């Protein structure tokens, strides 16, 4: 049973209010889904875009590319410099 089939089944038995209360994001941003972690990407790819908030996607993008990404670049530069000195 796919995730979309599970959602349809839950709606058919009257549990649609519970669907919005479930939490699957690994790195939520201010309590919203980030849109960048694997569970969020799975939800986006499987046709469940309504489960990933737009605001959370925007904040997750900025957190990933403005916070984590620069540190990766600096780390790579430091590693390259240290490896060249050997």
C-alpha positions in Angstrom: 0.0 0.0 0.0 1.5 3.3 -1.1 1.4 6.5 1.0 -1.3 8.0 -1.2 -3.4 4.8 -0.8 -3.0 5.1 3.0 -4.2 8.7 3.0 -7.2 7.8 0.8 -8.0 4.9 3.2 -7.8 7.1 6.3 -10.1 9.7 4.6 -12.6 6.9 3.7 -12.8 5.8 7.4 -13.1 9.4 8.6 -9.7 10.0 10.0 -8.7 13.0 7.9 -8.2 15.2 10.9 -5.4 12.9 12.1 -3.5 13.2 8.8 -2.6 16.8 9.4 -1.4 16.1 12.9 1.2 13.5 12.0 4.8 14.4 12.0 7.5 13.0 9.7 10.2 15.7 9.2 13.6 14.9 10.6 14.7 18.6 10.8 11.7 20.8 11.4 12.1 24.6 11.1 10.0 26.4 13.8 7.8 23.4 14.0 7.2 23.3 10.2 8.4 20.7 7.8 11.7 21.6 6.2 11.3 20.2 2.7 15.0 19.3 2.6 15.3 16.1 4.6 14.7 12.6 3.1 11.1 12.2 4.5 10.1 15.6 3.2 11.6 14.8 -0.2 9.8 11.5 -0.3 6.5 13.3 0.5 7.2 15.8 -2.3 8.1 13.1 -4.8 5.1 10.9 -4.0 2.5 13.5 -4.7 1.9 14.6 -1.1 3.1 18.2 -1.5 0.3 19.5 0.8 2.1 17.8 3.7 5.2 20.0 3.3 4.7 23.6 4.2 5.9 26.3 1.7 7.2 28.5 4.5 9.1 25.5 6.0 10.5 24.7 2.5 11.8 28.3 2.1 13.3 28.3 5.6 14.8 24.8 5.1 16.4 26.0 1.8 18.0 29.0 3.5 19.2 27.0 6.4 20.8 24.4 4.1 22.5 26.8 1.7 23.3 29.7 3.9 24.2 28.0 7.1 25.4 24.4 6.5 26.8 24.9 2.9 29.4 27.6 3.8 30.8 25.5 6.5 31.3 22.6 4.1 33.2 24.9 1.7 35.5 26.1 4.5 36.0 22.5 5.7 37.0 21.4 2.2 39.4 24.4 1.9 41.0 23.6 5.2 41.4 19.9 4.3 42.9 20.8 0.9 45.4 23.1 2.6 46.3 20.5 5.2 46.7 17.7 2.6 49.0 19.9 0.4 51.3 20.6 3.3 52.0 16.9 3.8 
